[in-house]
Amino acid sequence: HAALDGYQKYAMVGDPEAMARLGRLYLDGKSIERNEALGHSLLKRAAARGNALARKALADEIDATTTPDS
């Protein structure tokens, strides 16, 4: 997959957009073997560099795993 290769290449040099997209792919297990630890790591690194996609993905995941108090 050309896109996957591109994301990996640019993520390796610190591109936050590539890190965010690759992180989502690892979490979703689409086009690549699912790896939650690596997916989270990439999303956190991208979010730390100001990537909005990564920040939203992390926030959505927190929302999905948090139950409101009754």
N, C-alpha and C positions, 0 to 999 in steps of 0.2 A: 504494500500500500504506500503510494507516494506521499500522501498527506501524513501518514503515521511517521514515515522516515523524516519528513520535514520537521514535524513537531519535535521528534527526538533530537534532531540535529540542533535546532534552535533552543530547545530547553537546556541542552548541555552547556550552552554559552550564556545562559541566564535570561533568555527572552521570556518575560512574564506571560505574554499571550500564549506562547507555545507551551509553557509549563501548565497553564490553566487548562488548555484543551487536552493535553496529554494526561493530566491528572483526572479529568472527567472520563476519558477513555479507559484508564485503569480502573476507576471506580465502577463504571458501567460494564466492563468486560466485553466491550464491542471492539472488534478488529484487533484485539490484543487480550492476552490472558489477564483475568481479573486479579488485581493486586491492590487491596485497600490501603495498606500501609504506604506504598509508593504513591498511590493516588492522593492520599491526604497530605503527604509530604510535599508533593508538587503544588497542590492547591495552596497550602500554607505559605510556601516560598513565593508563589505568584501574588498572593494577597499582600504579603509583606512588601512587595514591590509596587503595590497600588492597583493591581488588576481587579477590575470590577466583577468580571465573570467569576473569578476565584472567590472573591468575597461573598458573592451571592450564593455560590455553590456551597460554601462552608456554612453560611447562615441558614440556607434551606435544610441542610443536613441536621443542624442543631434543632431547628424547628420540628423536623420529622421525628426526632428521637426524644423530644421534651414533651412531657404530658402536663397540661395545666393542672393547678391545684383545684381540688373539688370543694 
